């Protein structure tokens, strides 16, 4: 029986790249992580052998990376070698395999988040200053 590729979702964060191999009822799961690639293999609930080999866009720290298996997927938390450097794609090649997709539910453009956060903090500080500035107490002479 021929091997098939597991459907794979990925997203980028400042320190990690997350990959999710979508396989229900996986068995014989093997995740082999090196500094430049990952090799994933398993069998699904129907006994079909799944195999993915991904050459990473950039070097990763394989010693500080982990994987977690659940009933529907195997998730890999891959530590980047250079933190706070955005990856435009997961693979070294500029082509996108059919089985690889961006996980838009978890994707966030985090480059420049610091500037946006500083702007929000400044705005919040201005609001607090306006609220905490006390004027003269209201006149009570118009009450019965």
VMD Tcl script that draws the C-alpha trace (Angstrom):
set ca {
  {0.00 0.00 0.00}
  {1.35 3.45 -0.93}
  {2.00 6.14 1.62}
  {-0.15 9.24 1.79}
  {0.57 12.67 3.23}
  {-1.17 13.76 6.41}
  {-3.05 17.05 6.14}
  {-0.87 19.58 7.96}
  {-1.76 23.00 9.39}
  {0.86 25.47 10.64}
  {1.15 28.93 12.15}
  {3.95 31.23 13.28}
  {4.67 32.87 16.64}
  {7.67 34.92 17.84}
  {9.39 31.98 19.56}
  {7.72 28.91 18.05}
  {6.31 27.47 14.87}
  {3.28 25.25 15.45}
  {2.42 22.33 13.17}
  {-0.65 20.14 13.45}
  {-0.75 16.83 11.60}
  {-4.48 16.12 11.28}
  {-4.90 12.36 11.76}
  {-7.83 10.79 13.60}
  {-7.21 7.65 15.64}
  {-3.47 7.66 14.95}
  {-1.30 4.66 15.83}
  {2.45 4.01 15.65}
  {3.14 7.77 15.73}
  {6.76 8.78 15.12}
  {7.98 12.37 15.10}
  {11.66 12.73 14.23}
  {12.77 16.35 14.66}
  {16.12 17.67 13.50}
  {17.46 21.22 13.30}
  {16.47 21.57 9.63}
  {13.59 19.14 9.12}
  {10.84 17.04 10.65}
  {9.77 13.55 9.63}
  {6.28 12.47 10.71}
  {4.79 9.02 10.22}
  {1.84 7.09 11.60}
  {-1.14 4.95 10.65}
  {-4.67 6.30 10.74}
  {-7.78 4.49 11.98}
  {-8.21 2.75 8.61}
  {-4.64 1.39 8.67}
  {-3.37 3.77 5.95}
  {0.28 4.76 6.44}
  {0.81 8.53 6.53}
  {4.21 10.13 6.01}
  {5.35 13.76 5.87}
  {8.87 15.09 5.53}
  {9.28 18.85 5.85}
  {12.49 20.81 5.30}
  {12.07 23.91 7.51}
  {12.30 27.47 6.22}
  {15.00 28.22 8.82}
  {16.97 26.44 11.51}
  {15.11 25.32 14.65}
  {16.16 24.17 18.10}
  {15.19 20.50 18.03}
  {16.29 19.98 21.66}
  {13.74 22.53 22.94}
  {10.80 21.35 20.83}
  {7.92 19.05 21.73}
  {5.02 17.15 20.23}
  {1.65 16.22 21.69}
  {-0.77 13.57 20.48}
  {-4.55 13.88 20.82}
  {-7.42 11.84 19.38}
  {-7.65 13.94 16.22}
  {-4.13 15.25 15.62}
  {-0.46 15.38 16.52}
  {0.75 18.90 17.34}
  {4.41 19.93 17.23}
  {5.76 22.97 19.06}
  {9.01 23.75 17.24}
  {11.33 26.30 18.85}
  {12.88 28.76 16.40}
  {16.64 29.21 16.45}
  {16.24 32.95 15.84}
  {13.35 34.31 17.87}
  {11.17 37.20 16.70}
  {11.92 36.49 13.04}
  {8.74 35.86 11.05}
  {8.58 32.87 8.74}
  {6.76 33.65 5.47}
  {6.31 29.89 4.91}
  {7.02 26.64 6.71}
  {9.04 24.92 4.01}
  {12.45 25.73 2.60}
  {11.11 25.46 -0.96}
  {9.00 28.28 -2.30}
  {6.29 25.85 -3.47}
  {3.31 24.95 -1.31}
  {2.38 21.28 -1.14}
  {-1.31 20.43 -1.47}
  {-1.42 18.85 2.00}
  {0.07 21.91 3.77}
  {-2.13 24.85 4.83}
  {-1.91 27.87 7.08}
  {-4.01 27.58 10.25}
  {-5.88 30.89 9.89}
  {-7.82 30.28 13.12}
  {-4.55 30.64 15.06}
  {-2.57 32.89 12.72}
  {-1.69 36.36 13.95}
  {0.52 39.03 12.45}
  {2.72 39.49 15.48}
  {5.44 41.61 13.83}
  {4.78 45.12 15.09}
  {2.52 43.94 17.90}
  {4.86 45.74 20.31}
  {4.17 49.09 18.64}
  {0.41 48.47 18.69}
  {0.57 47.43 22.34}
  {2.52 50.59 23.25}
  {-0.08 52.72 21.47}
  {-2.86 50.97 23.41}
  {-1.02 51.51 26.71}
  {-0.59 55.22 25.95}
  {-4.26 55.52 25.01}
  {-5.27 53.74 28.23}
  {-3.02 56.03 30.29}
  {-4.64 59.09 28.70}
  {-8.11 57.76 29.53}
  {-7.10 57.12 33.13}
  {-5.70 60.62 33.40}
  {-8.96 62.15 32.10}
  {-11.04 60.09 34.51}
  {-8.82 60.70 37.51}
  {-8.62 64.48 36.94}
  {-11.09 65.92 39.40}
  {-12.74 69.25 38.86}
  {-14.64 71.27 41.44}
  {-17.53 69.43 43.07}
  {-20.96 70.05 41.54}
  {-23.12 72.73 43.07}
  {-26.00 71.29 45.10}
  {-28.05 74.49 45.42}
  {-30.64 73.46 42.81}
  {-31.81 70.43 44.83}
  {-34.99 70.60 46.92}
}
mol new
graphics top color blue
foreach p $ca { graphics top sphere $p radius 0.5 }
foreach p [lrange $ca 0 end-1] q [lrange $ca 1 end] { graphics top cylinder $p $q radius 0.2 }
display resetview
